[in-house]
Amino acid sequence: MLKLYNTMTRNKKTFIPRQKKEVKIFTCGPSIYQRPHLGNWRTFLYEDILVRYLEYLGYDVQRVLNFTDIEDKAVEEAEKEGVEVKELTEKIANTFYKETELLHIKSPTYNPRSSTTVDQAVYLIKALLKKEIAYWHEGDVFYDPLKFKGFGRLYRLDMSLWPTKKRHFKKDTYSGMRWNLGDFILWHGCEEGEKVCWDEELGRGRPSWNVQDPAMATKYLGYKIDIHCGGIDNLYRHHDYNLAVVEGVSGETFANYWLHGEHLLLNGKKMSKSKGNVVYMEDFLTIGYSSEHIRFYLIYGHYRKKMNLTNERFQEAAKRLKSLREMIKELIEPKGIRKSRSEVKDLITQLTQDFEEHMNDDLNVKGAFDSIFENLSSHLNIKLEGGLGDGDCKHIYQKLRNIDEILQVIFT
């Protein structure tokens, strides 16, 4: 059975969905004011592996991958470039779609944008105001964490450190992986001259980033989902804010499993747009690597462990993938042998069993891939000795096709 590391409980738990064969997943999508770099793609790829493996296990997966397109950063970037926010974000969205296709990432069930779910954000804010968990302050609406029992439990925030003096954090996001000990904004009241605004029951304004994800999640998946995914940075503030908003409205558990992917480092340092040490897909594509090489490198390492990107390690991964592909090509080519040795059927069964055993261990893609390599080496040796029949070759090919529906690096 599939076991996933649940950040909420800090241990691996057997995955049991709310509905027998249906899984609802919310995966934090990109802020489309700047194009995604390889560190961002690492997160989207582990989420893609999760979705594909759940489908491999027979689940019907309903997934939201959202676009954040009206946060402070998008507004500021548009002003900086002298364009409308929609023009800026549409260009980045199109780049995202193209690179998603190159990386063989499945299209989500729903791909909403913050700008298309303002109505749901307003609904949530009104509900929180009614419950007096949220309140008005100088034309904006803020969330009071002290009014929500269990605030910060995902991060395991020490609430004894909470200041006695009222503090208001008005920005959508703040730099650094730290906590803002105070009330966080839900609704930005627009002042005269501001362009990115909606005329709603709350007045003229726009929803903050802190309520945008909850609005998109609840509008398309409801108030109770199975898995909430994202990068490790979201464990600071953002996901506890999401949880507090949704559960503050519903009074019920929002997500049963929380998954967080670790950072991609570049030569030992965290890849970050703010630091300027980022690598994009085209940096590898223009020097002769394929998008499958990029996908493989980013999934060939456990999603909860930091990964250090260097030229040498990327080359090694590319060679590893090439070796497997060459082995498979040799293995599945018919040799006109009708009979096979007795142990072949067991080896073919073992191929799938070992793959699933590693994948069931919190999506251990590296272990799963390496098990394929080792098992196929045994098959190839038997074939070279004349003990692998053509029917076995076809059987192995079909098994690998099924496996590659998840990995998407072998036959593409």
C-alpha positions in Angstrom: 0.0 0.0 0.0 1.1 3.5 -0.7 2.6 5.4 2.2 3.2 9.1 2.1 5.1 11.4 4.4 2.5 13.6 5.9 4.0 17.0 7.1 1.1 17.4 9.5 1.9 14.3 11.5 5.7 14.2 10.6 5.6 10.5 9.7 4.7 8.2 6.8 1.1 7.2 6.8 -0.7 4.7 4.6 -2.7 6.7 2.1 -6.4 6.3 2.6 -8.6 8.6 0.5 -11.9 10.0 1.7 -13.7 8.4 -1.2 -12.8 4.8 -2.1 -11.6 5.4 -5.7 -11.5 9.2 -5.9 -8.6 11.5 -4.8 -8.8 15.2 -4.6 -5.4 17.1 -4.8 -4.6 20.7 -4.6 -1.1 21.5 -5.9 0.2 25.0 -5.4 0.8 26.4 -8.9 3.1 29.2 -10.1 2.9 32.9 -9.6 2.8 33.9 -13.2 4.6 37.2 -13.0 7.9 35.5 -13.8 8.7 32.3 -15.7 9.4 29.2 -13.7 13.0 28.0 -13.2 14.2 24.4 -12.6 13.7 24.7 -8.9 10.0 25.4 -9.5 9.8 22.6 -12.0 11.1 20.1 -9.5 8.1 20.8 -7.4 5.6 20.5 -10.3 7.3 17.2 -11.3 7.0 15.4 -8.0 3.4 16.4 -8.0 3.0 15.0 -11.5 4.6 11.7 -10.4 2.2 11.6 -7.5 -0.8 12.1 -9.8 0.4 9.6 -12.3 1.2 6.9 -9.7 -2.2 7.3 -8.0 -3.8 6.8 -11.5 -1.6 3.8 -12.0 -3.0 2.4 -8.7 -6.5 2.8 -10.1 -7.7 6.1 -8.5 -9.6 8.8 -10.3 -7.6 11.9 -9.5 -9.2 15.4 -9.4 -6.4 17.9 -9.4 -6.2 21.6 -9.2 -3.1 23.4 -10.3 -3.7 27.1 -9.9 -2.2 30.2 -11.3 -1.6 33.1 -9.0 -1.9 36.2 -11.3 -3.0 39.2 -9.1 -0.7 39.2 -6.1 1.4 42.2 -5.2 4.4 40.9 -7.2 2.4 40.6 -10.4 1.1 44.1 -10.0 4.5 45.5 -9.2 6.2 43.7 -12.1 3.5 44.9 -14.6 4.1 48.5 -13.4 7.8 48.0 -13.8 7.5 46.8 -17.4 4.8 49.3 -18.2 2.2 46.7 -19.2 -1.2 45.6 -18.0 -1.1 42.7 -15.4 -3.1 40.5 -17.8 -0.7 41.0 -20.6 2.3 40.1 -18.4 0.7 37.0 -16.8 -0.7 35.7 -20.1 2.8 35.7 -21.6 4.1 33.7 -18.6 1.2 31.4 -18.6 1.8 30.5 -22.3 5.5 29.8 -21.5 4.4 27.6 -18.6 2.0 25.6 -20.9 4.8 25.0 -23.4 7.3 23.9 -20.9 4.7 21.7 -19.1 4.2 19.9 -22.4 8.0 19.5 -22.9 8.3 17.9 -19.5 5.4 15.6 -20.0 3.4 17.0 -17.1 -0.2 15.9 -17.2 -2.8 18.7 -17.6 -4.6 19.2 -14.3 -8.3 18.6 -14.0 -8.7 22.3 -13.2 -6.4 25.2 -13.9 -8.1 28.3 -12.3 -6.5 31.7 -11.8 -6.8 34.1 -8.9 -8.5 36.6 -11.2 -11.2 34.2 -12.1 -12.2 33.2 -8.5 -12.5 36.6 -6.9 -16.2 35.8 -6.2 -15.2 32.7 -4.1 -12.6 34.7 -2.3 -15.2 37.3 -1.4 -17.5 34.6 -0.2 -14.8 33.2 2.2 -13.9 36.6 3.5 -17.5 37.4 4.3 -17.9 34.1 6.1 -14.8 34.8 8.2 -16.1 38.4 9.0 -19.4 36.9 10.1 -17.6 34.5 12.4 -15.5 37.4 13.7 -12.3 35.6 12.8 -11.6 38.4 10.3 -12.1 42.1 10.8 -11.8 45.5 9.0 -8.9 47.8 9.6 -8.2 51.0 7.7 -10.1 49.8 4.6 -8.6 46.3 4.5 -9.7 43.0 5.9 -7.3 41.0 8.2 -7.4 37.5 9.7 -6.9 37.2 13.4 -5.0 33.9 14.0 -5.8 34.0 17.7 -9.5 33.5 16.8 -8.7 30.2 15.1 -8.0 27.3 17.4 -4.9 25.4 16.4 -3.4 28.1 14.2 0.1 27.2 13.0 -0.2 23.5 13.7 1.1 22.4 10.3 4.4 24.2 10.9 4.1 23.5 14.6 4.4 27.2 15.4 5.0 28.0 19.1 2.0 30.3 19.8 3.5 31.2 23.2 5.7 33.6 21.2 2.8 35.5 19.8 3.0 39.2 20.7 0.4 40.8 22.9 0.5 44.0 20.8 -1.7 44.0 17.7 0.4 43.8 14.5 -0.9 44.0 10.9 1.0 42.4 7.9 -0.4 44.1 4.9 1.8 42.6 2.1 0.8 39.5 0.2 4.2 37.9 0.8 7.4 38.7 2.7 10.9 37.8 1.9 12.6 35.0 3.8 11.5 31.8 5.4 10.2 33.3 8.6 7.0 33.8 10.4 5.0 37.0 10.7 3.7 37.0 14.2 0.5 39.0 13.7 -2.6 39.3 11.7 -2.5 38.7 7.9 -4.4 40.4 5.2 -7.3 38.9 3.3 -8.6 41.9 1.3 -6.7 44.9 -0.1 -9.0 47.9 -0.2 -8.1 49.8 -3.4 -7.1 53.4 -3.2 -7.7 56.0 -6.0 -5.6 55.3 -9.0 -5.1 51.6 -8.5 -5.9 49.5 -11.5 -6.1 45.9 -10.4 -9.4 46.1 -8.5 -12.9 44.6 -8.4 -16.1 46.2 -7.3 -17.5 43.7 -4.8 -19.8 43.6 -1.7 -16.6 44.2 0.3 -16.0 47.4 -1.7 -13.5 48.2 -4.3 -10.4 46.0 -3.8 -8.7 42.7 -4.5 -8.2 39.5 -2.6 -4.8 38.9 -1.0 -2.6 35.9 -1.9 -3.5 34.4 1.5 -7.1 33.8 0.4 -6.6 33.2 -3.3 -5.5 29.6 -3.0 -8.3 28.7 -0.6 -10.8 30.3 -3.0 -9.5 28.2 -6.0 -9.3 25.0 -3.9 -12.8 25.3 -2.4 -14.5 26.4 -5.6 -13.3 23.4 -7.6 -12.7 20.7 -5.0 -14.8 21.7 -2.1 -13.8 22.1 1.6 -12.5 18.6 2.2 -9.6 17.3 0.0 -7.2 14.4 0.3 -3.8 15.9 -0.5 -2.4 19.4 -0.4 1.0 19.7 -2.1 3.7 22.4 -2.6 7.3 23.3 -2.0 9.0 23.5 1.4 8.9 27.3 1.3 5.1 27.2 1.6 5.4 25.6 5.0 6.3 29.0 6.3 3.1 31.0 6.6 1.3 30.2 3.4 0.0 26.7 4.0 -1.0 27.4 7.6 -2.8 30.5 6.3 -4.6 28.4 3.7 -5.6 25.8 6.3 -6.8 28.5 8.7 -8.9 30.2 6.0 -10.7 27.1 4.8 -11.2 25.5 8.2 -12.2 28.8 9.7 -15.1 28.8 7.3 -16.0 25.1 7.3 -15.0 24.0 10.8 -13.8 20.7 9.3 -10.4 19.2 8.4 -9.3 20.7 5.1 -6.6 18.2 3.9 -5.7 14.8 5.3 -2.2 14.8 3.8 0.2 17.6 3.3 3.3 17.0 1.1 6.2 19.4 0.7 9.1 19.1 -1.8 12.6 20.3 -0.9 14.8 22.9 -2.7 16.8 22.5 -5.8 20.3 23.9 -5.1 22.6 25.2 -7.8 26.2 24.4 -7.0 25.4 24.1 -3.3 23.2 27.2 -3.0 19.4 27.5 -3.0 18.1 28.4 -6.4 16.2 31.7 -6.1 14.9 34.4 -8.5 15.7 37.0 -5.8 19.3 35.9 -5.7 19.6 35.7 -9.4 21.1 32.2 -9.4 18.5 30.5 -11.5 18.6 28.0 -14.3 15.8 27.6 -16.9 14.9 24.7 -19.2 16.4 26.4 -22.2 19.8 26.6 -20.6 20.0 22.8 -21.0 18.0 22.5 -24.2 20.3 24.8 -26.1 23.4 22.8 -25.3 21.9 19.5 -26.6 20.1 17.9 -23.7 16.4 16.8 -24.1 13.4 17.7 -22.0 13.4 14.0 -20.9 16.9 14.5 -19.5 15.7 17.4 -17.5 12.6 15.5 -16.3 14.7 12.5 -15.3 17.3 14.6 -13.4 14.6 16.4 -11.4 12.7 13.2 -10.5 15.8 11.0 -9.9 16.1 12.0 -6.3 13.7 11.9 -3.4 11.3 14.9 -3.5 11.8 15.5 0.3 15.6 15.7 0.0 17.5 18.7 -1.2 19.0 18.2 -4.7 22.2 19.8 -5.8 22.4 20.7 -9.5 25.8 20.6 -11.0 27.0 20.0 -14.6 28.7 16.8 -13.6 25.6 15.3 -11.8 23.4 16.2 -14.7 25.7 14.4 -17.1 25.8 11.4 -14.9 22.0 11.2 -14.8 21.8 11.6 -18.6 24.2 8.7 -19.0 22.2 6.6 -16.6 19.0 7.2 -18.6 20.8 6.5 -21.8 22.1 3.1 -20.5 18.7 2.0 -19.5 17.2 2.9 -22.8 19.9 1.0 -24.7 19.4 -2.0 -22.4 15.7 -2.0 -23.1 16.1 -1.6 -26.8 18.4 -4.7 -26.8 16.1 -6.6 -24.5 12.7 -6.2 -26.3 14.1 -6.9 -29.8 12.8 -10.4 -30.8 15.5 -13.1 -31.3 13.3 -15.9 -32.7 13.3 -17.8 -29.5 10.0 -19.5 -28.6 10.8 -21.2 -25.3 12.1 -19.4 -22.2 13.8 -20.6 -19.1 11.6 -21.4 -16.1 12.8 -18.4 -13.9 11.8 -15.8 -16.5 8.2 -15.4 -15.4 9.2 -14.8 -11.8 11.7 -12.2 -13.0 9.1 -10.4 -15.0 6.7 -10.4 -12.0 9.6 -9.1 -9.8 10.1 -6.2 -12.2 6.7 -4.7 -11.3 6.7 -5.8 -7.7 10.1 -4.1 -7.0 9.0 -0.9 -8.8 5.8 -0.7 -6.8 7.5 -1.4 -3.5 9.8 1.6 -4.0 7.0 3.9 -5.3 4.8 2.9 -2.3 7.6 4.1 0.0 6.7 7.8 -0.3 7.4 8.0 -4.0 10.9 6.7 -4.0 11.5 7.3 -7.7 15.3 6.7 -7.6 14.9 3.3 -5.9 12.1 2.4 -8.3 14.2 3.4 -11.4 17.3 1.6 -10.0 15.3 -1.6 -9.4 14.2 -1.5 -13.1 17.9 -1.2 -14.1 18.9 -4.2 -11.9 16.0 -6.4 -12.9 16.5 -5.7 -16.6 20.2 -6.6 -16.3 19.1 -10.0 -15.2 16.7 -10.4 -18.1 19.3 -9.3 -20.6 21.8 -11.8 -19.3 19.3 -14.6 -19.7 18.5 -13.4 -23.2 22.2 -13.4 -24.2 22.3 -17.0 -22.9 19.3 -17.8 -25.2 16.7 -18.3 -22.4 14.3 -15.4 -23.0 11.5 -16.1 -25.5 10.0 -13.5 -27.8 6.7 -13.7 -25.9 8.7 -12.7 -22.8 10.2 -9.8 -24.6 6.7 -8.5 -25.5 5.5 -9.0 -21.9 8.5 -7.0 -20.5 7.8 -4.3 -23.1 4.2 -3.9 -21.9 5.3 -3.9 -18.3 7.7 -1.1 -19.0 5.1 0.8 -21.0 2.8 0.8 -18.0 5.7 1.9 -15.7 6.6 4.7 -18.1 3.1 6.1 -17.9 4.5 7.4 -14.5 8.1 8.1 -15.3 7.7 9.5 -18.8 11.4 9.2 -19.6 11.9 5.7 -21.2 9.9 5.6 -24.5 9.3 9.3 -25.2 
